[in-house]
Amino acid sequence: MVQIIDTTNNCQKVASQMLVSGKDLGAGFGKGLYGDKLIILPSAYLRVTDRNMKQHETISKDGCWVRYVEGDRKDLNDMQWFWGMSAINKDPKNYIKLHEDTKSKALYALESILADLAVLDIPTNTEVILSVSSHNPDKWSGDIRRNIEGTHTIEHLRNDVSRTKVQKNFTITLNDVYPEGFGAIAYCLFGGDGAASLELSESEVAIGLDFGTSTVIVTVFDGTGAVIDRNLIEGGSGELYQAIASTLDKSNLASNRMMRDTQHDVSLIRKGVESFSEKGKFIHGNSSLVGKPFTDEYWECFKTWLDSKIPKIANFASGNGYLDRAKYLACWGGARLLTLCLFRLFWFIQFLCRPLNQKI
């Protein structure tokens, strides 16, 4: 619905539009769909403290600078922040990684949404009707609603060659907060092209494993898409990346002997893991000259990380009888791309099939 309003002062026409949207407050990457515009940004936050620095006024397809001018979030008035790669590039050691604190996704929900609107250059005076997903709606839906709803005026740079600073007004209305994984379940049953990924009758069930950055969520669902049960396990792939970084910090590399307090960047660890299929090796850093391999550290930390999750998944799946009833074991989430994750999951299935009274 678009309404055109004539202003009496300058005869400009201001468009007020309603935008039906969805937001996944991911701890590793936030995903948003605003109308027909899709955006994925790293979940990284850095507050701007030096108001005199001009280089903070940046924007790209992967991040931005935002200034909250005024609005219903009085605590944010005149506050500035980087989001996404802008935060990571500005201060790689001190930006806030949302996966390190379970409350961060709710705490910085508005900052994440406003960054999306800035990067996408959504027009001013837009009313955003938003559905949000959360790993734990019962716990965080109230905080999310309080943090994001209302009218907000922001400044950001226009994402074009002009780099013009613009001021915009947005009204955000929260439709509801839904459990994570509904979209993946719908894809399993109906598919993106109308063809189901899983052939599941209404009376049959499947177990879905959602490997996220901050959590692993086990979901039992039937052929209608109804969620029968869920179990949330803290410590997703972000825990793995941090373990690899810590192991590298302690290792006796030549660079460590030359540099005091060497800290390996978790974002570069993640990038090195995700680019394994392309490069065929694990490398920390983008430079071919000084990039550090971390193959041994990866295998060591990966096995420890996944093996710490398996007993918890097993206790839930087998203890409640879901394993005997399940027709499929499905795996989704960004961390499913971890090298050999599916191979380890095959071992996990064998693990689950042991007698239930066998010690875990």
Secondary structure, DSSP 8 states (H G I E B T S, - for coil): -EEEEE-TTT--EEEEEEEEEEEE--SSEEEEEETTEEEEEE-EEEE---TT-STT--EETTEEEEEEEEES-GGGTTEEEEEEHHHHHH-TTTSEEGGGSTTHHHHTHHHHHHHHHHHTT--TTEEEEEEEEES-HHHHHHHHHHHH-EEEEEEEE-SSTT--EEEEEEEEEEEEEEETTHHHHHHHHH-TTS--SS---TT-EEEEEEE-SSEEEEEEEETTS-EEEEEEEE--HHHHHHHHHHHHHHS--HHHHHSTT----HHHHHHHHHTHHHHSS-EESS-TTT-EE-HHHHHHHHHHHHHHHHHHHHHHHHHTTHHHHEEEEEEESGGGGSTTHHHHHHHHHHHHTS-TTS--
